[in-house]
Amino acid sequence: MKKIKILIVLSALCFGMQGYSQDDLAQKSIDGMLQMAQGQIAALANAFDDAQLDWRPAPGIRSTGETILHVASANYYLAMKLGFPPPEGVDIMTMESITGRENIMKAYNASTVFIREKMKEIDSGSLGEEVDLGFAKMNRLSALLVVLEHTGEHKGQLIAYARSNGVTPPWSQSQ
């Protein structure tokens, strides 16, 4: 009888913990994937030389550095649409005009920390609520997926830029 009671208590604890641990499963899952994609963009950005950061595939198309800054700006924009204004001193409208590797990477890295911190602050119970991103209305979960998709889209663009410049993505190099 004592063993049955112990099993019941352990089962109740396990089920209770399972429900608790899945409370923010969406944010944790998206955060893990986003962290990986953001890290790959940073690694790729550091693989470009300074001249390649200014390279653009054609007139009127974002340069490598501008593309990295576009991702940074979008991180702040999407966070703003989710209810989190950018930090003081961050102007998303002029961010793509930042120059110099150190400044570009500082802006990009700050934006990645910001969006990931804000994603974690979103109550999982509010993921079904509608938000207006300016280009579409969707629920908060879908908006978080937009952050991930947008980052992945431009990671792919930067991979194409790298390959066009003879740069191998660091994670693709032979060990």
C-alpha positions as CSV (number, residue, x, y, z in Angstrom):
1,M,0.0,0.0,0.0
2,K,2.9,2.4,0.9
3,K,4.4,1.7,-2.6
4,I,1.1,2.6,-4.3
5,K,0.9,5.9,-2.4
6,I,4.5,6.7,-3.3
7,L,3.8,5.9,-7.0
8,I,0.6,8.1,-6.9
9,V,2.5,11.0,-5.4
10,L,5.5,10.6,-7.8
11,S,3.1,10.4,-10.8
12,A,1.2,13.5,-9.6
13,L,4.5,15.4,-9.3
14,C,5.7,14.2,-12.7
15,F,2.4,15.3,-14.4
16,G,2.4,18.6,-12.6
17,M,6.0,19.3,-13.6
18,Q,5.3,18.3,-17.1
19,G,2.5,20.8,-17.4
20,Y,4.7,23.5,-15.8
21,S,7.7,22.8,-18.0
22,Q,5.6,23.1,-21.1
23,D,4.1,26.4,-20.1
24,D,6.6,28.3,-22.2
25,L,7.5,25.5,-24.6
26,A,6.8,27.7,-27.6
27,Q,9.1,30.5,-26.5
28,K,11.9,28.1,-25.4
29,S,11.7,26.2,-28.7
30,I,11.7,29.4,-30.8
31,D,14.4,30.9,-28.7
32,G,16.7,27.9,-29.2
33,M,16.3,28.0,-33.0
34,L,16.6,31.8,-33.0
35,Q,19.8,31.7,-31.0
36,M,21.3,29.2,-33.4
37,A,20.4,31.3,-36.5
38,Q,21.5,34.6,-34.9
39,G,24.8,32.9,-33.9
40,Q,25.3,31.8,-37.5
41,I,24.7,35.3,-38.8
42,A,27.2,36.7,-36.3
43,A,29.8,34.0,-37.3
44,L,29.2,34.7,-41.0
45,A,29.5,38.4,-40.5
46,N,32.8,37.9,-38.8
47,A,34.0,35.8,-41.7
48,F,33.6,38.7,-44.2
49,D,36.4,41.1,-44.5
50,D,35.7,44.8,-44.2
51,A,35.4,45.3,-48.0
52,Q,32.9,42.5,-48.2
53,L,30.7,44.1,-45.6
54,D,30.2,46.9,-48.1
55,W,29.7,44.5,-51.0
56,R,26.3,44.5,-52.7
57,P,25.1,42.1,-55.5
58,A,23.7,45.0,-57.6
59,P,23.0,48.7,-57.3
60,G,20.0,49.3,-55.1
61,I,20.3,46.0,-53.2
62,R,21.4,46.0,-49.5
63,S,25.0,45.5,-48.9
64,T,26.2,42.7,-46.6
65,G,26.5,45.1,-43.6
66,E,23.1,46.7,-44.4
67,T,21.5,43.3,-44.5
68,I,22.9,42.5,-41.0
69,L,21.6,45.9,-39.8
70,H,18.2,45.2,-41.4
71,V,17.9,42.1,-39.3
72,A,18.8,44.1,-36.2
73,S,16.3,46.8,-37.1
74,A,13.6,44.2,-37.7
75,N,14.3,42.6,-34.3
76,Y,13.5,45.9,-32.6
77,Y,10.5,46.6,-34.9
78,L,8.9,43.2,-34.2
79,A,9.5,43.5,-30.5
80,M,7.9,47.0,-30.6
81,K,4.8,45.5,-32.3
82,L,4.7,42.9,-29.5
83,G,4.6,45.7,-27.0
84,F,8.3,46.3,-26.2
85,P,9.6,49.6,-27.4
86,P,13.3,49.8,-28.4
87,P,15.8,50.9,-25.8
88,E,16.5,54.6,-25.6
89,G,18.9,55.7,-28.3
90,V,17.9,53.0,-30.8
91,D,16.5,54.4,-34.0
92,I,15.3,51.6,-36.2
93,M,14.7,54.1,-39.1
94,T,18.4,54.9,-39.4
95,M,20.0,51.7,-38.2
96,E,21.0,50.5,-41.7
97,S,23.3,53.6,-42.1
98,I,25.6,52.4,-39.3
99,T,29.1,51.8,-40.7
100,G,32.2,49.9,-39.5
101,R,32.4,46.2,-38.5
102,E,32.6,47.0,-34.8
103,N,29.5,49.3,-34.9
104,I,27.5,46.9,-37.1
105,M,28.2,44.0,-34.9
106,K,27.5,45.9,-31.7
107,A,24.1,47.0,-33.1
108,Y,23.3,43.5,-34.3
109,N,24.3,41.7,-31.1
110,A,22.4,44.2,-29.0
111,S,19.3,43.6,-31.1
112,T,19.6,39.8,-30.7
113,V,19.8,40.0,-26.9
114,F,16.9,42.4,-26.8
115,I,14.5,40.4,-28.9
116,R,15.3,37.1,-27.1
117,E,14.8,38.8,-23.7
118,K,11.5,40.2,-24.8
119,M,10.3,36.9,-26.2
120,K,10.9,35.3,-22.8
121,E,8.7,38.0,-21.1
122,I,5.7,37.1,-23.2
123,D,3.1,35.2,-21.1
124,S,2.5,31.9,-22.8
125,G,-1.2,32.4,-22.1
126,S,-1.2,35.4,-24.4
127,L,0.2,33.7,-27.5
128,G,-3.2,33.4,-29.1
129,E,-3.9,37.2,-28.8
130,E,-3.9,39.1,-32.0
131,V,-1.2,41.7,-32.8
132,D,-0.9,44.0,-35.8
133,L,2.6,43.8,-37.2
134,G,1.9,46.6,-39.7
135,F,2.1,44.2,-42.7
136,A,-0.2,41.5,-41.3
137,K,-2.4,40.8,-38.3
138,M,-1.7,37.5,-36.6
139,N,-1.5,35.9,-33.1
140,R,1.5,36.5,-30.9
141,L,2.9,33.0,-31.5
142,S,2.9,33.6,-35.2
143,A,4.7,36.9,-34.6
144,L,7.4,35.1,-32.7
145,L,7.7,32.7,-35.7
146,V,8.0,35.7,-38.0
147,V,11.1,36.8,-35.9
148,L,12.6,33.3,-36.5
149,E,11.6,33.2,-40.2
150,H,12.9,36.7,-40.9
151,T,16.3,35.9,-39.3
152,G,16.5,32.6,-41.3
153,E,15.6,34.4,-44.5
154,H,18.4,36.9,-44.2
155,K,20.8,34.2,-43.0
156,G,20.2,32.6,-46.3
157,Q,20.8,35.8,-48.1
158,L,24.1,36.3,-46.3
159,I,25.1,32.8,-47.2
160,A,24.6,33.7,-50.8
161,Y,26.5,36.9,-50.4
162,A,29.3,34.9,-48.7
163,R,29.5,32.3,-51.5
164,S,29.5,35.1,-54.1
165,N,32.6,36.5,-52.4
166,G,34.4,33.2,-51.9
167,V,33.6,33.1,-48.2
168,T,32.7,29.7,-46.8
169,P,30.2,29.8,-43.9
170,P,32.2,28.8,-40.8
171,W,29.9,26.0,-39.9
172,S,30.4,24.5,-43.4
173,Q,34.1,24.4,-43.3
174,S,35.9,21.0,-43.1
175,Q,36.9,20.0,-39.6
